[in-house]
Amino acid sequence: MEKMFCLGVVLGMVGGALLVANSYKARSLVKKSQAEIMQKVDEMMDERLNAFEGDKEEKAEKKSKK
């Protein structure tokens, strides 16, 4: 059962790669989706960095008050 699942996953990936390689619409859709995902990841990372910097500043203020 597990071997059949793995085989299905591999065949699906190969079929998808062939479809994307031979279809302009599919290729442009993949590129567009990748760009959107990268933009969302960048936004999330910026938010986390800002939150981290804010926490760091709060800790420094607490230490300076003591």
N, C-alpha and C positions, 0 to 999 in steps of 0.2 A: 504494500500500500504506500509506504513512504517513498519507495523507488519510483512508483508511478507518478506521485505528486511532484517529485523533483524533476522527472522527465517532462511532465506537463509544463512546469515553470520554465524550464530551459527552452522547450519548443515555443512557448509563448513569447519569450524574450527574443528568440531568433526571428520568429514571425513578425513581431513588432518592429524589430530593427530593419528587416527587409521592407516592410510597409513604409516606414519613415524614409528609408534610403531611396525608395522609388516614387514617392509621392510628395510633390511640392507643398500641397495643402497640409499634409500631416507634418512635414518637416517644419513649416512655418508655425504651426500650432505648438509643436514641441519647443521651439525657440522662444515663442511668446510666453509659454507657461514657465519655462526656466527663468526668463527675465523677471516675471512677476514673483516667483518664489524667492529669487535672490534679493529683490527689493524688500520683500517682507522680512527676510532674515536680517538684512542690514538694519531695518527699522527696529527689530527686536533687539539686536545687539546694541544699537545706540541707546535704547531705553534702559537696558541692563547696565551699560557703562555709566549712564547718567545717575541711575539709582545707586550704583556702587560708589561713585564719586560723592554723592550726597551723604551716604552713610559714613564715608571716610571723613567728610567735613564735620559732621555731627559729633563723631568720636573725638576729633581734634578740639572742638569747642568745649566738650565736656571735660577733657583733660586740662584745658587752659583755665577753666573756672575753678578747678580744685586747687 
